Each structure stands twice: as C-alpha cells, then as structure tokens.
Amino acid sequence: MKATLIATAIAAAAALPAAAQAEDFLGGRIAIIGGWDKVDVDVNNIGPGGADFSRSYDGATYGLLTGYHWALSPGWIIGVGTSTMIGNNSKKFTFSGPCINPRPPGAVCGGDTLKLEAGRDLEAHVKVGAVVSDYALLYAKVGYANAEVKAKAVINGITYKESSTDSGWRLGAGTEIALNEQFSLMAEYRYTEYSSNVKRSQLVAGFGYKF
C-alpha cells in the first residue's frame, strides 16, 4: 500500500505538462488526505499483577489538512499547517499458552485478551520546502501531535480499561504536485513519538485546493 501511494503521486507528476509556476505553491491550501496508519503501543501495569503488553497494529486513517505557505527565498517556501485525522485503526489480541496458578506478577496466559484502539489524531506543524520544478515541491516538517489511545484488557476473567490522550513530537517529509493554479496532489510520510511509549508511522496521500 505504501508503494502504491507513492507511485500514484509520481505517475501523476510525470504525466503533467510544466504549466504550473513556483508561486502556485504559495498561499493557503486545504486537502482531503488518507492512507496507512501503524501504531506501536506499550501498555504497562494492567490489572493487579501489573501485566505489561507491547504490541503493533495498523489500519487506515483519513482526514483534513490545512496550511499556508510563504516565500522564504527564491525557490524555497516556509509554511504552517494542521491536520485532523480519524480512522478505523483497532485490533484485539488473544494470548495463548499455559496458565500458572498462582500467576507470577505481570503474567498473561491463554484466554487473556487485549484490545487497542487509536482515536482521533491532531497535528500542528511548521514546514520548509524546496520548489524542484514548475510543478513539484519537496518539503520536511516538524510539529506537535495529540492523539487518543484506548486499551481494554481481560485478564483472568476481569476487564480493565484505560484511555489516555497523549501528546508528542512529529517529523514528516513529503511532496506536493501542482496540477494547475488551484489543485494539487500530495503524498507524505509522518513519524510520531508520544509521551507514554506510543509510536506512530503514517503514509498518506491526498487531493488539495489552493487559494
């Protein structure tokens, strides 16, 4: 899926005539975006035994991106922006293996389950980009991210729930391809580390309107 998103953006760029100008990358923009979302979660001290879980899972994410670009120097832009994302990224894990009675602290065994769910994902960022042709912009960005993560564990027949809102820093890199003076395509990779041992990787692509 990752390769497909990138290939789509590159193919669209290759098929375009050099009709757009560097100034088409300045000003405001809004875009619909979506793609792949992977979450790595470490859940600690669940239940009376203090069980620890470390799991990764992936799904889809989609949402809205906004931003504004200014000219930094000839051929370069600086910008600010936000994104608001939601998705279907949840998974239930069922553990297997023998149970020891009494259980050692932190032990899990067959029949215990853990369900993880990534909720809404908010971002605010600053970016710097280089106009590499009449219709292509390459950029890198750094920003703040805030997300909801929910965990539900069933350990020895007892249900435990935890929900947290985590903040952290985000790095990203991407490209914007000008279709004409008003519309563009974009593709972007994002990596995020939140405050409570949650990490996230996303690869998204979208269609934008410039104003």
Order of alpha helices (4+ residues) and beta strands (2+ residues): alpha-beta-beta-beta-beta-beta-beta-beta-beta-beta
